[in-house]
Amino acid sequence: MRTFRLALAQINPAVGDLEGNTAKILRYVERARALRADVVAFPELAVTGYPPEDLLLKPQFLEENMRKMREVVRASSGISVVVGFVDAAKDVYNAAAVAHDGRLVDVYHKIYLPNYGVFDEERYFKAGSGCPVYVVNGVYVGVNICEDIWYAAGPAVVQRDSGAELIVNINGSPFHAGKRAHREKMLATRAADNGVYVAYVNLVGGQDELVFDGGSVVFGPAGEAAARGAQFQEELITVDLDVDAVQRSRLSGPRLRREKPGVPDGLGPPRVLPVSAHTPRPLPDLPPRRPPARYGAAGEVYQALVTGTRDYVRKCGFAKVVVALSGGIDSSLVATIAADALGPENVVGVSMPSRYSSEGSVDDAKDLAGNLGIRLISLPIEAQFTAFLDALAPHFDGMEPNEAEENLQSRIRGNLVMALSNKMDWMVLTTGNKSEMAVGYATIYGDMAGGYGVIKDVPKTMVYELAEHRNAAGGGPLIPQAVMEKPPSAELRPDQKDQDSLPPYEVLDRILKAYVEEDRSFDGIVASGFEEDVVKLVVDLVDRSEHKRRQSPPGVKITPRSFGRDRRMPIVNRHRPF
């Protein structure tokens, strides 16, 4: 049996930290070399971090990234290394360096540049064309990058026709709910259709709005999973591949031999580059690995929120965060996520009751803080609210109270948490959810003031699902049952309820999904069973609230289409769909 030892380094780089990223890469190279791996592969743009965005317009950054790539090359003694970097030698390419025994063997340039959703790669990179295959320890290995593997008639086909037995695909593939299953189905299909091993190595960790879930995986020539990495954590996945299984698969299924080889348009001629001859050698035993945890739908999203929050706070240089605790479900979930991400000792809750805050909400905030083990500060705002009302009274005389007076309370709270942030160097975590952000049910310069919006892409109905998931996950229920059961309320006027201003969240979230995430027409949404007046209200609120969303902090993307990077609507917009 021909055995090929493959290592996939699922790492968490930081964008722009060329020194730190390279040091991490070198540590993983050493670990893979100690296990006598034939190849160790790192994710897409591992040297620079992903996505580097307009850092790619800075010549100094490009030059430093090239120097760090060469440092990795020099460290490849006795092993082959595939590492993502930016090739800026002649133009600017999203590239993979292939190194062996201290020399640069070749550079692969990404061919298919995604330019949709959160991706803007055509803004920065030139597309490649060649599809090389490298002979490593006698095994034919194709290398390509992320989007390249999603094309059925893409680089994988060219590399297979050039003899590839293993295709290594390096990735920076962001998370959204449900993506893992879709991704793995595609990879299994690509492996089986081409009769090859497909090894997929992905980034892990948070970068601004994006979360990379890892989930690196190897599929065999029959489409079976040969190895899996964990989600949301760094690790080195090492596996011994039975390369003869590729030939057996092809002999038992003659389809590939009957297909006429051909180079898809624009992919250039095949190339085969020798790297190292087959050399039988004893291999040390691989360390035992337990199967990685498989999260359910709510668990996967919850871990993504924890990962995104932890990395944003830490990579921005903060040690602690502060959360305004209203006693409601949103702030309770945000505080719980923060405690899981950063440790309860690094989370501070602030209770800021007004004349309209119920005694139950104040008590619920205290109970939550006690359950989480976080510090709770009490800053009542009645005196400040009264002072604002008195100052404005001559100008508001004769006018009925409305959202102007209501929003004063939220803006006072925003001032207080930002003052704590400035003085104590704590990052403010905002608590608005996607449903509220969609329809503008939030106060600009008030509860929207902060550094990171943990649940800004989480619909309100999912907020409850995540809270229930965390309460059932162990350690006893953290979020008080009273919080789970009370009707949602901003508590900015007497007996206020969210449903005084909005449709029930069960209805609202379904309309928002249709309009925001699926781009369905107004008439189509109405035809699917919703009341026309309700759809008109929701659509109008969404369209008129773009200016607010533009001024909100970034937050974790967990749906297929989030506000901001995914959905880019003009603020000045006179189009109305009804």
N, C-alpha and C positions, 0 to 999 in steps of 0.2 A: 504493500500500500504506500503510495506517495502521500506523505503528510506535509502540509504547509501550515506553519504556525502564524496566525494573524492576530495582531493586537490593534484594537480601536481605542483611541484615547479620547474619551468623552469629557471634555474640559470646559471650564467656565472662565473665559478670558474677559478682560475689561477693555472696552473700546478706548484706543489711544494709549494704553499702558504697554508700549512695545517692550520695555525692559521686563516688566512683571510677566507678561504673556510668554516671552521667550524663555524666561527662567522656568516657568511651569512646563513648557514644552520640553525643555531639556531634562527635567526631572522625570517626565513620563517616557522619554526616549531611553533613559537609563533603566527604568523599571522594565520596559519591554526587552531591552538588550539582556538584562539579567535572566529573563525567561527564555532567551534565545529565539525570540520572534523573528520571522523572516521579514515581515513588514510591520511597521507601526504607522497608523494613519491618524491624522488630526483633522479637526473640522475645517470648514470653509473660512478663509480669512482668519485663521487662528492667531496669526502673528499680530494683526491689527485690532482684532475684535470685530464683531459684526453687529449692525452695519456701521461702517466708519463715516458714511454720509459725506459732508463737505470737507472733512479732513483730507479727502482724496484730492482736493483742489490745492493743497499746500505742498509745494515741492519738497520742503524739508521733511515732512511726514513720510512722503513716498521714499525718499532716500534712506531715512532711518529704517523703514520697514524692509528695504532691500538689504541693508547691512545685517539686520537681525535674521533674515532668511539665510544669509550666508553663514551666520553663526550656527544655526541649526544644521546646515549642511556639514560644517566641519565636525559636528558632534555625532555624525552618522557612522562612526567606525563600527564595522562588524554587523551592520543592520541597514535595511532599506527604510527610508522615512518618506512619507507623503504628507506635506503640510501646506495649508492654505495661506497665501500671502497676496500682495498686490505686485504684479510684475509691471514695473514702470521703465523697463529698459529702452523700449522703442515707442510704445504707446502705453496706455493704462489698461491692464487686464485683471480680471478676477482669476487668480491662477492657483495651481498646485505645483509646488516644487517636488521633484522626485530625486532623492539623494541616496547615495550608497557609498559606504566606506570612505566618507570624507569628501566625496566629489558630487557635483551637481550633474546628474544624468540627463535631465530634461525638465522642461516646464510645460505643463498643460494649461491651455487657456479655455475658460468656460465658454461654451458655445451658445447656449440659450440663456439670454439675460432677461429675467422676469421684470416686467414693468407694469404691474397691476397691484391692486390692494396696497400693502405696506411697502412694496418693492419699487425702487427707482433706479435699477442698475444701468439702464440705457443712458441715464444722465451722466454716468461716470466712466463706464467701461466700454471698450471695444470688444466685439464678439470674436472668439477664436474659431478655428475651422478644422484643425487636425485632430485625429482620434487615435493616438498612439497606444501600443501595447508593449509592456515591459516584461522581459523574461527574468524573473527573480527566482533564484534557486531552482531553475529549470521549469518554473510554472509561469504560464502566460497570464499577465495581470493587466487589465485595463483600468485606467483612472479617469474619472470624470467628476463633475461638480454639480451638486444639488439639482437644479432644474433640468440638467441634461438627462437625468434618469427618468423623468416624467414623460419623455417622448418615446412612444413605442418604436418608431422608426428613426431613432436618434443615434447618438454615439455608441450605445450598448450594442446595437446591431453591427456597426462597423467593427467594433472591437471583437465581438464574437466571431465575425467572418475572418478576422485576422488571427484567430486561434485562442482568444481569451478564454480562460477557464475560471477566472475570478475577476469580478469588476468591483473596484473600490470607489464608492461614491461619497465624497466629503460634503458636509451640509452645514448651513445655518438656517434651519427650518423652524419658523416661529410656531408656537402653540396656539391653537384655539380648540374649543370643546369639540370632541368627535374627530379631530384630525388624525390622531394616531391610528385608528382602525382603517381609515381611508388610505393613509400612507402605506401601512403594512400590506394591505391588499394589493396596491400597485406594485410594491417591491416584490412580493411573492409572484405576481404575474410576470414581471420583467425577468425574474430568475428562471421561471419555468418555461417561458416563451423562448428564451435564448439558451436554455440548457447550461447555465453557469451558476456559480456562486455569486450572489450580490451582497456586498458588505456596505452597510449604510452607517456612517458615523456622524453624529449630530452634536451641535453645541448644547450646553446646558447653562441655565442661569437667566437673569433678567438684564435687559438693556433698555432703559427708558420705558416705553409702553410695551415693548415686546418681552415675551418669556420664551425661552428655548427649553423644551422638555427633555432633551436627551433622547432616551428610547432607542439608542443605537441597536442595530439588529443585523444578523446575517441569515440570508435565506439560501437554501441549497438548490441544486439544479432541478429538483422536482417541485420546488416551491415550498419546501418545508423549512421551518425555523430551525437553524443550527445553533444560534446563540442569541441572547437578548441582553441588553443593558437595562439598567434601572431608569426610571423617569426622575427628573428633578434632582439628580445628584451626580457629582463627578465620579468617574471610575475608569479603570483600564479593563476592557473586556478582551480576554485572550481566549482563542479557540483553535483547536487543531482541525484542519479541513482535510477530508479524504478526497484528494484531487482526482483519484481514479473514478470517483462517483460521477464526474462530469462525462467521461467517456462512456461509462455504463449507461447513463441517462440518454446519451445521444444514440447509442447502439440500439437501445430498446425502443426509441421513438425516432423513426427515420425521417420525420418531417423536416428537420433542419438540414439533412443531407439532400433532400429533394428541392429545398428552396434555392432559387438562383441568387448567388451573392451579388450584391450591388451596393454602391455607395450612395446614400441619400444626398439629395442636392445640397450643396454648400458645405459638406462635411470633409471635403478634401480626401486625398488618397490615404489608405491605411499605412501605418508605419509600425515596424517591430524593432525594438531596441534591446539588445542584450544588456543585462545588468549584472547577473551573477549566475554561474553554472550550478547545476544540481550537485550538492555535496551532502551525502548522507552523514548524519551526525546524531549523537544521543541527545535527547531533549529532557530537561528536568520536568518533573511532574508539575502540572498547573495547580495553583492554589485552588482549594474547593470553593465553589460559588453556589450560593443558594439562589433559586429562581427569584427574579426581582418581583417586588410587589406589583400587583395589577389593580389599579384604582378603578372604582366605579365612576359613573359620570360626575357625581357631586364631589367625590374625593379627588378626582383629577383636577377639576377647576379649583378646589380649595388649595391644593398643593401649588398650583400655578400662581394663585394670589399670594401665598406665603413666600414663594420663591421671588416673585417680582418685587414684593415689598422689601424683603430682606436685601436684595441686591441693589435696588435703587437707593435705599437709605445708606447702606454701607459703602457702595461705590461713589456716592456723593460726599462721603466723608463725615456722616453724622453717626453719633453713638446712640442717641435717644430720640424718641418721638413723643408728640403730645396729641391727644385726641379729645375733641369736645364731646362729652358724654351727655346726651339728652335723656337717656333712659329708653330710647327707641331702638328698634331692631337694627337699623343701619349702623349707628355708632357702636352698638354692642358687637356687631359682627366685625367691624373694622378694628376695634380694640382687641378682639380675640385673635384675629389674623396677625396683628402686630405683635401680640405676646408670643404667639407660636413662632413668628419669624425672627424676633429679636431677643426674646427672653422677657419675662414680665418685669424684671428689674430695669429694663430700658424703655418702658412704656409709662407715660403719665396721663391720667385722665383728668379732665377739668369739667366740673359741674357748674353751670352758669344759669341758675334758675331765675325766671322773671315772675311777674305777678300772674302770668298765665300757666306757669309750670305746675302740673299736678303733683301732689305729695307722693303719689305712687311712682311717677317718673323719677323724682329725686331719689326715692328709696331704691328703685330698680338700678339706677346708676351706681349707688353704693354697693348693692348686692353683687353687681357684675364685677366691680373693682375688687371686691373681696374674693370672689370666686377665681378671678384671674391672678390675684396676688400683685396687682399693680397699685402704684401710688395714686390717690385721688385728691385733687385740690378743689376747694369750693370757692367760687367767686360769684356771689349773687350780683345781678345787674340792675336791680330795681332803682338804685340811686342814679346811676348813669342814664337809665331810660327816662326817669322823671326829669332829669336835667335837660335832656334832648327835647322832650315834649314841651317843657317850659320855654326853651329857647325858640322853638318853632311856633309856639301858640299864636303869637301876633300875626304870623304869615299864613297859618292854617285856619284862622278864625272864620267860622261860618261854613266850613267844609266838613263833610262827613268823613270819619276815619276810614282808611282803606289800607292798601298794602304799604303805603309810605310809612305809617306808624308801625305796622307789623315788621317791616324789614329793618327798622331801626334796631330792634332787638338782635337780629341776626348779625348786623354790622358791628354792634357793640361787642358781641361775642368774637367776631372775627378780629377786631382790634386787640382784644385781650389775649387770644391764643397767639397772635403774631407778636405781641409784646413779650410773651413768655418765650417764644421762639428766638427772638432777637437777644434777649437777656441771657437765656440758659443754653443757647445753641441747640435747641431741640427742633427737629423737623415737624411741621404740622401735617398731619394726615387728615384729608377731608373725607366726608362721609356720605356724599351724594351718590345715588345709584344711577344706572343707565336710564331707567324709566323717568326719573326726575330730570336728569340732564337733557333728555330728549325733548321734553315739553317745557323746559325752562322753569320747573318747579324748584327753584333754588335761588338764593340771593347773591347777586354779584357783589363782590367786596364784603360778603358776609360769610355764610357757611361754605362758599366756594373759595375762600381765601386759604391758601396752604401750599404745601410743596408737592404732595402726591395724592392722587385720588384712587385709593385702593380698590373701590368697587364701582368706579365710574362706568365700567362696561358690563356690570352685572344687573340684569333686569330685577325689578322688585320681587317678582315671584320666585326667582332663583335665590334671592337673598334669604328667604325663609328656608329654602331647600338646603342651602349651605349651613345655615344656623342649626337646622335639625341634624345634618350630617355631623357637624362638629360636636354637638351635644351627645351624640351616640357613639363618638369615636373613642371614648375612653377618658378617664380622669374625672368622671362625673359630669353632669350637665353644667356648663359654664354660663350660658346665657339664660337668665331667669325665665321661667315659664310665663310669668306675667308679661314679659317683653314680647314673647312669641304670640300671646293671645290678644293683646290690646289692639284696638284699631289704630292704624298709622295716623300720626298727627304732628304738625310742626309746632303746635302749642304757641302760636303767636297772637291768638285772640281767644275769647271765651268759647269753650266747647268745640274748638276747631277740629275737623277731620279732613284727611286728604281727599276723601270722596265727595266733600262739599265742592271741590274745584275740578276734580278729575273723575273719569270713569273708574269703575272697580279695576284694580291692578290686573286681575285675571283677563279682563277685556282689553285694557290698555296695552299690556305687553304683547298680546297677539296682534293688535293693530300695528304696534311699533315694529315688530318683527317683519310684518308684511311690507311696511312702507320703507323702513330704514335699511333692513338687512336684505330684503328680497326685491326691492325697487318695484313693487307691484303698483299698478295704477289705482287712482282713487275709485274709479268705477269697478275695478276688479276686486278691491277690498270690500266695497259695499255688496257686490254680488256674492261674495263668499259668506254673507250672513250677518254683517254688522249694520247697525242703524246708521243711516246716512248722516244725520246730525252729529252723531258721536265721532264718526270717521272724519267729518269736516273739522270738528273741534281739534282733534288730535293732530291731523295733518297741518292745520294752521299754526298750532302751537309749536310743532317741530320746526316748521319753516321760519317762524319768527324768532326762534331762540338761538339761531346760529351764532349771533354776536356774543352770547353768553358762553357758549361752549368754547369759542376761540380763546376766551380769557380764563378758562379753567386749567388747573394743573394737569400734567400727564397722569395716566393711570394704567393699570394692567389691562392689556387686551386679552379677552377670553372668548369672545364671540367671533364668528367668521367675518363680521363687518362692524368695526368699532367706529366711533366718532373720531375725527382727526386724521390719522394716517390713512385709514381705509376710505372714509367718506368725506370728500372735500367739496363742500357746497359754498357758493358765493354768499357773503353776508348781505350785500345789496342784491336782492333777487325778487323781481316782480312777477315771476311765473307762479301761477296758482293752478293746481291740478283739478280744480272744481269750479 
